[in-house]
Amino acid sequence: MKQKKSTILVVDDEPQIRKLLKISLEANGLKAEAAEKGAEAIRLTASLKPDLILLDLGLPDMDGKEVIAQVREWSQVPIIVCSVRDADKEMIEAFTLGADDYVTKPFNPDVLLARITANLRKAATQEAGEPTLENGRISMDLVRHEVKVDGARVDFTPKEYDLLRYFLVHRGKMLTHRQILHEVWGPAHGDDMQYLRVYVSQVREKVEPNPASPDYIITESGIGYRMETVEKDQVDA
């Protein structure tokens, strides 16, 4: 079973830098994707929805600052500039356009990893108000992409994880079938009701004390689903 990992998009025209970063990131439990041109980076940002972008400014088809500007028109994904350009003017322009951090080459891999972790945690906090989502017996670490049920780690496929995260972020709210499908799978899947039922069933098997009589993910007949807010003392009782 494939475990959900944070995806880092490495944008750099130097193959050796892409290789070095890929090895370093994957050795630290992250998933690395790569692009060598700005246009490719923008396209992959839209299709892959990475959790963070490492961006060189000296790209063959456009300046990296233009990538920041275009991505910021529709995405708030964290962007860390990783460039040989160390002039204050370059840094100020990058930050003004929407970069979240700036690391100059040559870089210390451990320092870069610390910056990545800090920015992932910040992004998770902005998304959900906190880097860890908890509801009763369920605990989800949005930075590590880990789920624990009653304190024990439980493996989720990437799509199961995304579905559970959506329920946890919106716990207490009634969510329509179409709304869930649109947000978790994308606009093209708005009518795949059976698809959704299968995944809800799979998530229930992993988080519910009794999946046949769920306490957490409640079916709203003919409408959708709602995740009940469960207090810890209710679980312990």
Secondary structure, 3 states (H helix, E strand, C coil): CCCCCCEEEEECCCHHHHHHHHHHHHHCCCEEEEECCHHHHHHHHHHHCCCEEEECCECCCCEHHHHHHHHCCCCCCCEEEEECCCCHHHHHHHHHHCCCEEEECCCCHHHHHHHHHHHHHHHHHHHHCCCEEEECCEEEECCCCEEEECCEEECCCHHHHHHHHHHHHCCCCEEEHHHHHHHHCCHHHCCCHHHHHHHHHHHHHHHCCCCCCCCCEEEECCCEEEECCCCHHHHHC
